[in-house]
Amino acid sequence: MTTIQFCRRASSRSGRAWAAAAASLAVAATLGGTPASAQGIAGPYLAAEHAARISDFETAATRYGQALARQPDNTALIDRALLHHLGADRMAQATALARRLQALEPGRHMAALMLSVDALRRDDAAEAGSYLDSESDEAGSFVSGLLQAWMAYGTGELAEARTILGDIEESGTGGAAGRFLAAYHLGLMAIAAGEDDAALAPLTRAREAAQRPTRRLALALAGVQSRLGDMEAAQAVLDERLALSLSDARLESAAAMLAGGRPLGRIVDSAADGAAEALYGLSRYLIGGNTELVGLSYARLAVHLRPDHVDAILLAAEFLAQKQRYALSVAAYDAVPDGAPEALDARIGRASAFEGMEDMDGAEETLRSAIGQWPDEIEVHRALGDLLRRTRAFEAAAVAYDGAVALVNTPENRHWPLYYQRGIALERSKQWPRAEADFRTALELEPDQPHVLNYLGYSWVEMGVNLSEAQAMIERAVEQRPEDGYIVDSLGWVLYRLGDFEGAVKHLGRAVELRPVDPVINDHYGDALWMVGRRVEAEFQWRRALSFEPEEEDVVDRIRRKLETGLDVVMAEEEAAGKPAIIGQTEPAAEDAGNDGG
C-alpha cells in the first residue's frame, strides 16, 4: 500500500476513531445465508457460537472446524475459526486457515494480517507487505497502516515508512490514540535505524499525547536519552512511571543500569520488532472492549513475531484469566522466561490463575515458592497476603503482609494499600491495636482515602468508641463514594449508634438499594426500622437477611432471636450479659490497589 493509498483510506474515514473501525472487525464476519440452517451444520455451529460467547476459544475453534468440514468454502466460518484458533494460541491451525481464506477471498483483515506476520517471521518484509496491500476490509486500514510502515522500513524504504506514520499523526486518524501511536512508532523507527537523535522529538510528542507514560514508552524514551548521554533525564522518565505502581521489575532493572552509568539497550531492532510493538500497542486498546477477541489475537500475533515480548505475553495471560480461561492463562504465564525481569509478575499471575481454578493449595504453594526465590520483593509478600485474606486466613495473611511492610524503607503515598490491607487482616484476626495503627498510617500516606476512612470509622462504630469522629470520617467517605453500599451502610450504622434512628433509616434504606442481597446491611436496616416503630417491615428485613445466609453464626443466632422476641428483648439481654448492643460486622469493601502494568 502506497502513502497515497493509505491516505485515501484514512481520509475516507476522517474523524472516526480507529477503535470504532476495529469494532466492526468483530461483527463484519456475518454468516452468509445463515449457515446454521444449512443441512448438517446447525449442531456444530450453534455449539461453536455458545463456546464463543463464554470465551471458550479452544472449543469454539474445534466446533467451527466441524462446521467447516461440512461447508468448507464458507469464508465467514473460516474467519471465525481463524480468530478462535488465534485466541487459543494454535498458530499452525490459524496460519493454515488464513491461507485457505486468502485463496477464497483475498484481503480479509485477519487472514491478511496472519499471513503478513508469518512472512515477516521469515524475514520477508516484501511478501508481508503484499498481503496487507491486498486487504479489502477498510475497517482494518488503520492497523494495516501502522504495520505497512514497518514493512516499508523492512524493505529499506525508510522515507516512505516515515511518511505513512507522519500522515497518520498529522491527519489525526484514530483520534488521540492514533496520534500517540504514530508518534511513538516514528520514534521507534528512528531507534531501529540507529538515529537516536531523530527519535527524541517524536517520543516526546508521544509522551505529551499520553495521559500518562506507558511502560514501553518510558523504556524507549529513557533508552534514547541515556544513549544520548542525558542520564538525569532518562532517570526522571523512569521515576515518573515507577511512581504509578508499588514496583515494576523491568523499570527497576533499567533504573539500576542507569545508576551504574550504563545506557539502556534499544527497544526495537528490526521491522519484525516494530510490527510486534504495533500489534501489542493496538491490543492494549482493544482488550476489554467490544473487540476483545481481536485484541487478544493481536497480542498473540505480537508474541508470534517476537517471542520475548513479555508485555504482550502478560497482557494475554491477564485477559485470559479475566475470561476464566485459566488453563490458557497458566500456559501464557509459563511462557515468560525465568530470567526475565517480569518473571515474578508471571509467577504471581500464575498463582492467581490457580486461585481462579479454586486450586488454593496450588496458588499458595506457587507464591511461597516465589518468596523463596524473590524474598526481597514487596509484591510477592503482598500477593500471598491478599490470597490468604481472601481465603479468610487472616492471621496468616497479617504475617505475609508483615513481610511486605518490612521491605518498605520509607513509607510513601504508593504504600498506603499495604498498611490498609494488613490492617484488615489484623482487625479480622482480633489484633485491634496494630490494626488501628495501620489504618492511621494509611490515612497519613493517603489522606481522605474513602475505603480506609470507612473501615476505620466502621470499626470504631462496632466497638462503640470515637463515634463523632467515626461519623465525620464516614461522611467524607460517602461524599467520595455515594454509590458504594458498604460505605453508605456504615454512615447509617453510625447514626443508629448515635441514636439518630430516622437518619439511620434513610441511609440504610439507600444502602439496601445499592446492595440488596447483603445479609448484614438488610439486618442493620431491620434494626433501624424497628427503632422507629416500623416493626412489620423490620421483621421482613430480618427474614431477608437470613435468606442471604450470613457467614457469621452469631449474626444468624441474633437475627433468629430478634424474630422470636423482638429487638427490645435482645438488647436488654445483651446489656444484662455485658455484651455490645450490636453484634455482627459487614467487612467494608477492601479494594486492592493493584499495579498498573501499562
N, C-alpha and C positions, 0 to 999 in steps of 0.2 A: 504494500500500500504506500503510495507516494504521499508527500506532505499535502499536495493539493487534494488527493482523495480523502485523506484523513480530515482535513479542514472542512471539506464539503460535508462529510458525515457529521462533524461536530456542529457546524452551523445549522444544519437541518434540525438539530435538537437544542438550539440555543435556549438557555435559561432553564433547562431541565436537569435535575441532579442526576449524576451517574448512578446513584443508588436506586433511583426510581427506574432507570433504564435496566439496571441489573435485576430489579424485582420482576421485570417481565420475563426474564430467563426462566424463572421457576414455573411460570404458567404458560409460556409460549408453546410448550410441547403438548398441545391438545391432541387428543387421540382421534385421528381421522376416522369417521364412520363408526364411532362408538365401538371399539374392538371388543368391549365386554359383552356385546350382543352377538359377536361372531361365534360360529359353531366351534365348540370345544375350547374356547379361550376364557370364558367367563370365570371359571373357578380360579385358575392361577392369577388372572388379572385382578380380581377382587381381593384375593389373598395378598397380592403384592401391594395394592393400594392401602389395605389395612396396615400392613407392616410399615409402609412408608409413613403413614400418619403417626405412628408411635416411634418413629426414628429407628426402627429395626432394619438397618441398612443391609445387613447380610441376608436376612430372609427376603426382603424386598427384591434385592438383586437376583436371588435364586428364582423367585416366583415370576419376575418379569422375564427371566430366561426361559422358564417353562412356557410362558405365553408366546414368546418369540419362536419357540420350536414349532408352534402351530401356525404362526403368522410371521415368517422370517423376514419379510420385507417391510414391516410396519416401522417406519422411521421414528414415530413418536415413542413406541415401545423401546426401540433401541436407545433413544435418547435418555429415557428414564432409567433403563437398566445401566447405562453408562454412568450416570450420576450416582446411582446407589453402589455400584462397584467401587467408584472413587471414594464414597463415604466409608465403605468397608475396607479401604486400602488394598483392593485387589487390582493392582496396576496392570498385570498381564491381561486380565479379562477386559479391563477398561480400554486398553490400547487396541485390542482386537475388535471390540465393538466400535471404537472410533473409526478404524479403517473401514469397517463394514458400512457405517453410517456415511462416511465421506464418499464412498463409492456410489451409494444410493442417492444421496442428497448433499452434494458438496456445499461446504460453508456453514453447516450448523455450528453454533458457537462452541459448545463444549467439545465436540469432536475435533474441530479445527484447533482448539487450544490444546487438547490432549496430544494430538499429533505434532503440533509445534513444539511442545515440551519434549516429546520423545526424540524429535530431530535435534533439538538443542543439547540434549543429553549425549548425543553422538557428535557434538561439536559441529553441527551443520546448520549455521545460522541462516544461510540462504534458503535451504529447504524449510526451515522453521517459519521464515517469513512468508514463504509461498502459501502455506496453509492459512496464515492469517489474512493474506491477500484475498483468499477465496471466500472469506467469511461473508455471508449474505445477511446475517442477523444484525440489524442496526443496533439492537439492544446491547450487543457486546462491543460496540465500536470504541467506547472509551477504554475498556480493558485492553482491547487489541491495540489501541493507540500507544498505551504505555509499553506494551510488550514489543510492538513493532519498532519503537525507538531503540530498544535493546538489540533487536535483530539487525537493525541498520548499523548499530555500533559493532556488532559481531562480524559484519561483512566489511568493516573498515570505513563505513560512511558516517564518520563522527559528526560532520556538519549537518547532514540530513537528520541524524538522530536528535541533535540539539534543537533543530528547527521544529521537529514534531513536538518535543516537550515544551519548547518555548511557546508554540502556538496554543497548546493546552492551557498553560499558565496565563497567557495574555488574554485568551478568549473567555476564561472563567468557566470553561466546560467542566461540569461536575461540581460547580459551586466552590465553597471554601475547601472542601476535601480535595477536589480536583486540583486547585491551585497549590495546595500543600504538597500533594503527591508529585506534581510536575516539578516544583522547585526542588523537592527532596531528591528526585531522580536525576535532575540536572546536576546536582551536587555529587551524587553517587557516580554518575558517568564521568565527571571530571576526576574523581578519585581513581576509578578504574583505569583512566587514561594516564595516570601519574601526574595530574595537573592540580595539586592541592591548592595552589593559589587561586585557580579558577573555581574551585569548589566552595570556597568560603562564602561568597556572596549568595548563591542560591540556597545553601544550607541555612544561612542567616535569615533569608526570606521565609524558608520553611519553618524555622523556629518562631518567627513572628506570626506566621499564619496559624500555627498550632495553638490551641488553648493552653496546653502545657506540653513540654517536650516528651516525645516517646523515648523509650529506652534506645531504640535503634538510631533515632535522630541524634540523641545525646552522644552515643558512641561514635557516630560518623563525624559530627561537628568537633567533638573533643579530639578525635583522631587527627583531623586536619590541622587544628590549632597546635596540637603537640608536635606534629611533623614540621610545622612552620616555625617552631621554636617558642610559641606562646604557651608555656606550661600553666601559667596562672589562669589564663582564660579557659584553657581546657579543663582545669580542675573545677572552676566555677560552674561550668556546664554540667559536669558530673554531680557536683554538690546540689545543684538545683533539682536534678532528677532524684537523687538519693533522698532528699528531704520529703519526698512524696510517699515514702514507704519505710517500714521498720528496717528492712535490709534488702539488698539486691546484689547477689553474688557476682554477677557479670560486671556491674558497675564498680563494685568494691575492688574486684580484681584489676580493672582498668585504672582505678584511682591509685592502687598500690604501685602499678607500673609508673604512673606519673610521678609519684612520690620518690621513686627510685631514679628519676631523671630519664626514664626510657619513654620514647614516643609510642603511641598506640599503632597497631597494625591497621591495614585497610579493611574496611567492612565488606567491600566487593573487589573482585579482581577481573571478572570476565562478564560476558554477555549472559551466561547462564546464571551467575550470581545475581546480576541485576534483575533478570526476569523473575528469579525466585523471590527477590526482595519485593518486586511489584506485586506478585501473587500473594505474598504474605500480607503486605500492606492493605490490599483490597479485602482479603479475608477478614481482617480485623474489623473492617467497617460492615461487612455483610453478616458475620456470625452473630446470632442473637436477634436478627430481624426476620422479615418475611422471606429472605433469601438465604436462610442459614445453611441449607444443603449446598448451595452454590459456594458459600463462604468456606464450608468445610472442604469442598472439592478443591478450591484454590489453595487452601493450606496443605492439603495432601500433595498437590502438584508442586508446591514450593519445596516440600521435603523431597519429592521425587527428583527434582532438579538439583537440590543441594541437601544431601542427607545430614550435613552438620548444622542445618538451620534450626537450632534448638528452640528459638522463639516460636517458629511455626509448629514444631512438634508439640510444644507445651500448649499452644492455642488449641490445636486439635484435641489433645488429651483432655483439657479442661472442658471443652464443649461437649465431648462425648460423655464425660461424667455428668454434666448438667442434663443431658438427654437420657441418662440412666443406662447408657451402653457401657457398662463398667468393664467388661472383658476387653473391649476395643480400647478403652481408656488406659487400662493397665498395659496393654501391648504398646500403646504410644509412649507412655512414660518409660517403659523398658528400653525404648529406642534411644533415650538420652544417654550418652556415654558417661561412664563413671568419672572420667577425668574432666568433664565439662563443669564450669562454674555453677551451672544450674542443676547439677546432679542432685543436690539436696532438695531443690524445689520439686524435682521429679519424684524423689522418694516420698516427700510429704504428699504429693498428689496421688501417688500410688496407694498410700495408706488411706487417703480419703475415698478412693475408689473401692477399696476393700470394705470400708465402713458402709458405703452405698450398697454393697452386696450383703450387708449385715454380717460380715466376717470380722467381728470386733477383735478377736484374738489375732487374726492376721494383720489388722490395722495397727494394733498396739505393738505387736512384735516388730513390724516394719519400722515404727517410729523409735522404739527403744534401740533397735539395731542402728538406726541413723544417728541417734545420740552418741552411741559408742564410736561412730565414725567421725561425727562432727560435734564434739562436746562443747565447743565454744561458739556455736551458732544459736542466737536467740530464737529464731523461728522454729527450730525443731523442738525445743523445750515447750514453746508456746503451743505448737501443734498437738503435742502429747497432752498438755493441759486441757486444750479445747476438746479433744476426743474424750478424755476421762470425765470432763464436766458434762458433756452431752450424754454420757452413759450413767451420770449421777454418781460417779465415784469421786465425790467432792474432796475428800481428804487427800486422796492420791493426786487429784488434779492440782490442789494447792501446792503439793510438793513439786510437781512438774513446773508450775509457774514460778516457784522459788528458784528453780534452775535458770529460768529465763531472766528474772529480775536481777539475779546475782551477776549477770553479764552486762548489765547497764551501768556504765561508769558514771555518767552524769545524766540524770533524767531530763528528757526533752519533751516537747509537745507531742511528738510522734509516739512516745512511750505510754501515753495515758491508757490505751487499751489493755496493756499488761497489768497495770495496777487495778483497773476496773474488773478484769476477768479473774484475777487472783482474789480480789475482794469478794466476788460472788462465790467462788469455791470456799473461801474461808467462812463466809457467813452461813453457807449451807452446811458446812461441817462444824457449825457451832463454835467458831473461833472469832467471836464478835470484835474484841478489841483490835485485833490485827486487821480484820475486815474493814472496820471503820477508818483506821489509819490509811488503808489503801484507797478507799473511796475519796478521802480528803486529798490524798496525793494526786489522784486522777483529776480532781477538780482544780488543783493548783496548776497542773500541766495543761488542762483544757477547761478553763472557767466556763460555767453555764452549759456544759455538755449535758443534753437532756436526759440521756439514759442513766448517767451517773447521778444526776440530781434526783431522778425518780427512784433509783434503787436505794440510795442513802435515805431519802425522805421517807419512802415507804417502810424501810426497816425501822426507822425511828417511830413511825406510826404504830407498827406492830408491837413495839416494846412500850409504847405509851410515854415516850420521852421526847423532848425538844419539839413539841407539836407545832408551835408557832413557826419555828424555823423550818420545820418539815413542810408546812403548808406553803411558805414562801418559795421554797425550793421547787416543790412540785408544781406550783402555779407557773414558775418560769419554764419548767419543762413542758407544760401544757401549751404555753404560748408558742413554743417552737414545734411541738408535735400534737396539734389539736385533733388529728385523726388516729392517734395511737390509743387503742382501747385500754391497754395496760396503764398508761400514764394517766388517762382520764379517770380510770378506776382508782388510782392512787389519790387523786385530788378528792374524789367523792368520799373515799375512806377516811382521809384525814379530817374532812368536815364532819363526818359521822362521829369520829373520836372526840372532836371538839364540841359536839352537841348541836351542830347546825344540821338537823335532820332534813329540813326542806332543801337546803343546798346540796346535801348528800344525795337525795333522791334525784335531783336534776342531773347531776354529773354521773351518778351510777347508772341512771337510765340511758344516758348517752353512751356510756362505756359498753352496756349490753348491746346497744345498736351496732357498735363498732366490733365487738367480739361476742356475737350472740351465743356461741356454743362453749364459752369458757365457764367451767363449773363454779369457780370461786367468785368471779365477777357477778354471776347470777345470784350466788349466795349472799354476797355483800348487798346487792340491790334488794333482795328479800328482807334483810335486816333493817335497811333504811325504810322500806315501805311499812314494815311492822311498827317502827317507831313513830310514824306519822299517822297511824291508825288505819292503814290500808291493809288489813290483815289477810283478807282472802287473796289479794294479789301477792302478798308476801309468801303465803304458803305455795302459791303457784310457782313463784320463782325458786323456792327451795326444792320443789319437786323437779323443776327443770335442771337445777344444779345437780341433783342426784342422777338424773338421766344421762348427764355428760360424764359420769364416772370420775369423780375427783380422785387424784392419786393418793392423797394423804388420808389415812384411816381415821385420824382424829377429826378431820373435817367431815367425813361421811357420818361418823357417830354423832357429831354435834348437830348436823342437819336433821338427822332422824329424830333426835331428841327434841329439836325445835318443833318438828311436825307433830310430835306426840303431846307436848306440854305447852308450847308457845315460847317465844324468845324471853319473856319476862322471867319465867321459871328457870330457864337455862342460865340466864345472867345471875340470878340470885344464887343458884347452886355453885356457879363458878366463883362468885365473890366469897361465899362461905368456905370454899375449898382453897381460897387464896390464889386462885389461878387468874391469869389475864382474862379480861372480859371478852376478848376476841381471840379466836383460835383460827389458824389456817393462814396460808400465805400464797398469794399468786406471785410466782417468781417474776419480777419485772423483766421486760424484754431485754435480753442480754445480747445486744447486737455486737457481732465481731467486726472489728475494723481491719479488714483484710488488706494485703498488699496489692498495689496496682502494678500489674506486670508490664503494661504499656508497650 
